[in-house]
Amino acid sequence: MPRDLPLSSLDAEELGELRLTVRDASTEAGYPERVRELEGSPTGLDADLWKLLAEDIGLAGVGLPEEVGGLGGLAEVLAVAEELGATLAPVPFVSSTVLAGQILAGCGSAADPYLERVAAGEVAGPAITDTRGVWSADAVGCTSDGAAVSGSVRFVPFGTSAGFFVVAARTDAGIDVFAVEAADAEITPLASLDFSRPSATVTFDSAPAVRLTADGAGQVAVGDGVDVALLAVAADQLGGTQRCFDMTLDYVKVRRQFNREIGSFQAIKHRMADALMLVEMARSGLERITWAPADNRAAEASVIKAWGSDSYQDLAAEAIQLHGGIGFTWEHDAHLYFRRARYDAAFLGDAPYHRERVATLLGW
């Protein structure tokens, strides 16, 4: 883990209170229902909600070093991500605070001014993926002479809202990390299936850049940051998976056919039992990763991301089916979770990609 990210600075009761605070703030802002209003939005960001969460509650600094205004550790990161995933909150916590923030935290003191901006709530755009939307040191598309960056990066999350970009670029010494101000980049919004998870293509044409690592050290910083972000995405998936299960369980308890609640039918019971297994396997996997020392954090992050991607998509589809006709309507929330499930599955690599990555990491 980068800079020995602590497991937690809160006890169980305090973590529970953090979860409740995050969920209450998001639901009181109208989510997940208000996600529909973001269709066609150029930013896909609820700026007021992010200001509340990032500045007033302090979530923008979760998991970052204390000396730059950060707080907490891995348990806090995953707790926040899970609650935001349960409400589909359109905020850049995973992409800015976790992914960009953890990369910056691995870059040394040169990155401190940018970490302070992230911890204060400014959106940082992680421009580190290849044309498939995954991190691959062999496929980095940007180049740098040490003072400027050139190249293009697709699928930069919340790119149109970013104040600056954290860029992985190839140099004579290897892969290094640079910071580029948004004003020095060309930003083109991309259509997204998930209205609350916008992305953009960001192009740099000899853009002035601040070098944050040297001698190819950026490859390790980015790799470590991506592994933490994969865990955060898995937590987001868990939050959505649990919400899909809960709302489906509530529905089958009250929907009646043939003068009986459909939840009493044997076939429905079996399907709900299978759904619960998907939820509990994801939860137990994340809890083990959160609290147990990791022998191979990268492999474990890929395992839980692959499982979360498959289980979230399966359960979101099952929620639509078991809600019957109403589950297919625009007015029901089921399709909003299906959209997030598809986005999360693709973000930083889908399930087949991560199963292959596990095999490579473990030398199979």
C-alpha positions in Angstrom: 0.0 0.0 0.0 1.3 3.5 -0.7 3.0 5.2 2.2 1.7 2.4 4.5 -1.9 3.6 4.4 -3.2 2.8 7.9 -6.1 0.4 8.3 -8.3 2.8 10.4 -8.2 5.7 12.8 -11.8 5.1 14.0 -13.4 2.4 16.2 -16.4 0.4 15.1 -18.9 2.8 16.6 -17.3 5.8 15.0 -17.1 4.0 11.6 -20.8 3.4 11.9 -21.5 7.0 12.6 -19.4 8.0 9.5 -21.5 5.6 7.4 -24.7 7.1 8.7 -23.5 10.7 8.1 -22.6 9.9 4.5 -25.8 8.1 3.7 -28.0 10.7 5.4 -26.3 13.6 3.5 -26.7 11.8 0.2 -30.3 10.7 0.7 -31.3 14.1 2.0 -29.9 15.6 -1.2 -32.4 13.4 -3.1 -30.3 10.4 -4.2 -30.6 8.0 -5.9 -33.8 9.5 -7.4 -32.2 12.7 -8.6 -29.7 10.8 -10.7 -32.3 11.0 -13.5 -31.8 14.8 -13.6 -28.2 14.3 -14.6 -29.0 12.9 -18.0 -27.3 15.1 -20.5 -25.5 17.1 -17.8 -22.1 18.4 -19.1 -20.5 17.6 -15.7 -22.5 14.9 -14.0 -21.5 16.4 -10.7 -23.7 17.6 -7.9 -21.4 20.5 -6.8 -23.5 21.4 -3.8 -23.5 17.8 -2.4 -19.7 17.5 -3.1 -19.1 20.7 -1.2 -21.1 19.4 1.7 -19.4 16.0 1.7 -15.9 17.3 0.9 -15.6 20.5 2.8 -18.2 20.5 5.6 -17.9 16.7 6.4 -14.3 16.4 5.3 -14.6 13.4 3.0 -12.2 14.8 0.4 -9.3 14.1 2.8 -10.2 10.5 3.7 -7.2 8.3 3.4 -4.7 11.1 2.7 -1.7 12.0 4.8 -2.5 14.0 7.9 0.1 16.7 7.1 -1.9 17.8 4.1 -5.3 17.8 5.9 -6.1 14.1 5.4 -7.6 11.7 7.9 -8.4 8.0 8.4 -7.2 5.0 6.6 -8.4 2.1 4.4 -11.5 1.3 6.5 -12.7 4.8 6.3 -12.1 4.9 2.5 -14.1 1.7 2.0 -16.9 2.7 4.4 -17.4 6.1 2.5 -17.3 4.4 -0.9 -19.9 1.8 0.1 -22.4 4.4 1.3 -21.9 6.6 -1.7 -22.4 3.5 -3.9 -25.6 2.7 -2.1 -27.1 6.1 -2.9 -25.5 6.6 -6.3 -24.2 9.9 -5.2 -22.7 11.9 -8.2 -19.5 12.9 -6.5 -15.8 12.2 -7.4 -14.7 10.6 -4.2 -13.4 7.4 -5.8 -11.7 9.1 -8.7 -10.4 12.3 -7.1 -9.8 11.5 -3.4 -9.0 7.9 -3.7 -7.4 7.3 -7.1 -5.8 10.7 -7.8 -5.1 11.2 -4.1 -3.4 7.9 -3.4 -1.2 8.4 -6.5 -0.2 11.8 -5.3 0.4 10.4 -1.8 3.0 8.0 -3.3 4.9 10.8 -5.1 6.7 12.3 -2.1 6.8 15.9 -0.9 6.6 17.4 -4.4 3.0 16.4 -4.5 2.0 18.0 -1.2 0.6 21.2 -2.7 -1.7 19.2 -4.9 -2.7 16.8 -2.1 -3.7 19.9 -0.1 -6.0 21.0 -3.0 -7.6 17.5 -3.2 -8.1 17.4 0.6 -9.8 20.9 0.4 -12.3 19.5 -2.1 -10.9 20.5 -5.5 -11.5 17.8 -8.1 -8.4 16.1 -9.5 -8.7 14.1 -12.7 -6.6 10.9 -12.9 -5.3 10.8 -16.4 -3.5 7.4 -16.2 -5.5 4.9 -18.2 -4.8 3.4 -21.7 -7.3 3.3 -24.6 -9.2 0.4 -22.8 -9.7 2.4 -19.7 -7.2 0.4 -17.6 -3.8 1.2 -16.0 -1.0 -0.4 -18.0 2.6 0.9 -17.7 3.3 -0.6 -21.2 0.5 1.3 -22.8 0.9 4.8 -21.3 -0.1 7.2 -24.1 1.3 10.5 -22.8 5.0 11.6 -23.1 7.0 14.3 -21.4 10.3 16.0 -21.7 10.2 16.8 -18.0 8.6 20.2 -18.4 5.6 19.6 -20.6 3.2 16.8 -21.4 1.7 15.7 -24.7 -0.8 13.0 -25.5 -4.4 12.0 -25.0 -6.2 10.1 -22.3 -9.7 8.7 -22.7 -12.2 7.9 -19.9 -10.9 10.4 -17.3 -13.6 10.4 -14.6 -15.2 13.8 -13.8 -12.8 15.3 -16.3 -14.9 18.3 -17.1 -15.0 19.2 -13.4 -11.3 18.8 -12.7 -9.2 21.7 -11.5 -6.0 19.8 -12.5 -5.0 16.4 -13.8 -2.7 13.8 -12.4 -0.9 12.4 -15.5 1.2 9.3 -16.0 3.7 10.1 -18.8 6.5 8.3 -20.4 10.0 9.9 -20.0 13.5 8.9 -20.9 13.8 7.5 -17.4 10.5 5.6 -17.4 7.0 6.4 -16.2 6.7 9.5 -14.1 3.7 11.4 -12.6 3.0 15.0 -13.6 0.4 17.6 -12.6 -1.2 19.6 -15.3 -3.7 22.4 -14.7 -7.1 22.0 -16.4 -6.7 25.3 -18.1 -3.8 23.9 -20.1 -5.7 20.9 -21.4 -8.4 20.3 -24.0 -11.3 18.5 -22.4 -14.0 16.7 -24.4 -17.0 15.2 -22.5 -18.0 11.6 -23.3 -21.4 10.1 -23.1 -21.8 7.8 -20.1 -24.3 5.0 -19.5 -24.3 6.0 -15.8 -25.4 9.6 -15.6 -23.7 10.0 -12.2 -20.3 8.8 -13.5 -19.2 11.2 -16.3 -15.9 10.9 -18.1 -14.0 12.9 -20.7 -11.2 12.6 -23.2 -8.3 14.9 -22.1 -5.7 16.0 -24.6 -2.4 17.6 -23.7 -0.5 19.5 -26.4 2.9 20.4 -24.9 1.0 21.4 -21.8 3.1 23.0 -19.0 3.5 20.4 -16.3 4.9 20.0 -12.8 7.0 16.9 -12.4 6.1 15.0 -9.2 8.4 11.9 -9.5 11.7 11.2 -11.1 13.7 8.3 -12.5 10.6 6.2 -13.4 9.2 6.2 -9.8 5.8 7.1 -11.1 5.0 3.6 -12.1 5.0 2.3 -8.5 3.1 5.4 -7.3 0.3 4.9 -9.9 0.2 1.1 -9.5 -0.2 1.4 -5.7 -2.9 4.1 -6.1 -4.8 2.0 -8.6 -4.9 -1.0 -6.2 -6.4 1.2 -3.4 -8.9 2.6 -6.0 -9.9 -1.0 -7.0 -10.8 -1.7 -3.4 -12.9 1.5 -3.3 -14.7 0.5 -6.5 -15.4 -2.9 -5.0 -16.9 -1.1 -2.0 -19.0 1.1 -4.3 -20.2 -2.2 -5.9 -21.0 -3.7 -2.6 -23.1 -0.7 -1.6 -25.1 -0.9 -4.8 -25.4 -4.7 -4.6 -26.8 -4.5 -1.0 -29.2 -1.8 -2.1 -30.5 -3.9 -5.0 -31.0 -6.9 -2.7 -32.8 -4.9 0.0 -35.2 -3.2 -2.4 -36.0 -6.5 -4.1 -36.5 -8.2 -0.8 -38.9 -5.5 0.3 -40.8 -5.8 -3.0 -41.3 -9.6 -3.0 -42.6 -9.4 0.6 -45.6 -7.2 -0.5 -46.2 -8.0 -4.2 -49.1 -10.5 -4.3 -50.0 -13.0 -7.0 -52.6 -15.8 -6.7 -53.5 -14.4 -3.3 -50.0 -14.9 -2.0 -46.9 -12.7 -1.6 -44.5 -13.7 -4.4 -41.7 -14.0 -1.8 -43.4 -17.2 -0.5 -42.9 -19.0 -3.9 -40.1 -21.5 -3.8 -38.5 -20.3 -7.0 -38.3 -16.7 -5.7 -36.9 -18.0 -2.4 -34.1 -19.8 -4.3 -33.3 -16.7 -6.4 -33.2 -14.5 -3.3 -30.9 -16.9 -1.5 -28.5 -16.9 -4.5 -28.7 -13.1 -4.5 -27.8 -12.9 -0.8 -24.8 -15.2 -1.4 -23.5 -12.7 -3.9 -23.8 -9.9 -1.4 -22.3 -11.7 1.6 -19.3 -13.1 -0.4 -18.5 -9.5 -1.6 -18.8 -8.2 2.0 -16.7 -10.9 3.6 -14.0 -10.5 1.0 -13.8 -6.7 1.5 -13.8 -7.1 5.3 -10.9 -9.5 5.1 -9.0 -7.2 2.9 -9.8 -4.3 5.2 -8.6 -5.7 8.4 -6.1 -8.5 7.6 -2.5 -7.9 6.6 -2.1 -8.3 2.9 0.4 -10.8 1.4 -0.3 -9.6 -2.1 -2.5 -6.5 -2.1 -2.6 -6.1 -5.9 -3.9 -9.7 -6.4 -6.4 -9.3 -3.7 -7.7 -6.0 -5.1 -8.1 -7.7 -8.5 -10.0 -10.7 -7.0 -12.5 -8.5 -5.1 -12.9 -6.2 -8.1 -13.7 -9.1 -10.4 -16.1 -10.6 -8.0 -17.8 -7.3 -7.3 -18.2 -6.6 -11.1 -19.9 -9.9 -11.8 -22.1 -9.9 -8.6 -23.3 -6.3 -9.0 -24.3 -6.8 -12.6 -26.0 -10.1 -11.8 -27.9 -8.7 -8.9 -28.9 -5.5 -10.6 -30.3 -7.5 -13.5 -32.1 -9.8 -11.0 -33.6 -6.8 -9.3 -35.1 -5.6 -12.6 -36.5 -9.1 -13.3 -38.0 -9.7 -9.9 -39.7 -6.4 -9.8 -41.7 -7.4 -12.8 -43.1 -4.8 -15.2 -42.4 -1.9 -12.9 -38.7 -2.8 -12.8 -38.3 -2.0 -16.4 -39.7 1.5 -16.1 -37.8 4.8 -16.1 -39.5 5.8 -12.8 -38.1 2.8 -10.9 -34.6 3.0 -9.5 -33.5 -0.4 -10.6 -32.1 0.7 -13.9 -30.0 3.4 -12.2 -28.2 0.7 -10.3 -27.9 -1.4 -13.4 -26.2 1.6 -15.1 -23.8 2.0 -12.1 -23.1 -1.8 -12.2 -22.1 -1.6 -15.8 -19.9 1.5 -15.2 -18.1 0.0 -12.2 -17.5 -3.2 -14.0 -15.6 -1.4 -16.8 -13.8 1.2 -14.7 -10.1 0.2 -14.3 -10.7 -3.1 -16.0 -13.6 -5.6 -16.2 -13.8 -9.0 -14.5 -11.9 -11.0 -17.2 -9.1 -8.5 -17.2 -8.7 -8.8 -13.5 -8.8 -12.5 -13.4 -6.0 -12.5 -16.0 -4.1 -10.0 -13.9 -4.4 -12.3 -10.8 -3.0 -15.2 -12.8 -0.1 -13.0 -13.9 0.6 -11.6 -10.5 0.6 -15.1 -8.9 2.6 -16.7 -11.7 0.0 -19.1 -12.8 
